[in-house]
Amino acid sequence: MSFTKASIGAELSRSFALGEAFVGLHADWLENSSDNTLVTELLSDDEWTGRLGFGFSTQLESGIELDTSVELAGLGGDLQQASGGLRVAFSF
């Protein structure tokens, strides 16, 4: 079994009065060869797919930092994925 993945893209961020926002766009290339044809065909997209991500980070009162993000992957392929993140940090 072999697995190869490459990605190229860009991310743009901008600061505002309330925090910082970002958006990113990437092109991902995947090549997966396996003896199990079912796994190869159902669980991965060979060749090129797109990935879009965006998020926001802010510093709240009382030393609380909040980071959020959402990513949509597999765009243009058969297997789309959505993921998100939330990070809360307390400083004292």
N, C-alpha and C positions, 0 to 999 in steps of 0.2 A: 504494500500500500504506500502511495506517495501523496503528499499534500503540498501544494505551492500556492502562496497568496501574496499579491503585491497591491499596493494602494498608492494613489496619487490624488492630491486635492489641495484645497485651500480653506482657511478659516479666517473670517473677518470679525474683529471685536471692536466695540465702541463703548466708551465710558459716557455715562449720563449722571445727572445729579443723584439719582437713586441707586446707582450701581453700574454694572457692566453687562452688556448683552453680547452674544456671539452667534454666528451662523456659519456653518461649514458645509461644503459640498465636495464629495470624493468619488472617484471611480475605482472600483475594486476588481482585480482579476484573480480568479480562482481556478486551479486545476487540481482535480482530485481523481486518482485512479485507485480502484479497489476491486478485489475479487468478487465482492458482493454487489451485484448490479442493482439490487433493490435499494440498498443504502445510498449508493452513488446517485441514482436517479431521483430519489425522493428527498434526500436531506441536504443536498447542496446544488448550487447553480455553477456549472463550469462556465468559464469565459468572463465577460464583463458585466458588472451590475453597478448601480449607483447607490450612494449613501448620503443622506441629508441629516444634519444635526443642528440643533439650536438650544440656547439656554440663557440663563440670567443669574447673576451673582450680586448680592447686596450685603451691606453691613448694617445691621439693625442696632437699635439702642441696647444698652446693657451688655455690650460685647458679644452679641450673637451674629454669626455670619451664616448666610443662607445661600446655597448654590443649587440650582435646578438645571436639568437638561433632558432633552428628548432626542432620540435618534431613530430614523427610519432607514432600514438597510434592505438590500436585495431588490432595489427599484429596477425595473426592467427585466427581472428574472421571474422564475416560478415560485420562489420561496421568499416572501417578504417578511421582515421582522421589525417589530417596534420595541424599543426599550426606553426606559427613563430612569433618571436618578434624582435623588434629593439628599443633600448633605447639610446638616445643621451643626455648627461648631460653636461652643461656648468658651469665651475667654474670661478668665478671672485673675 
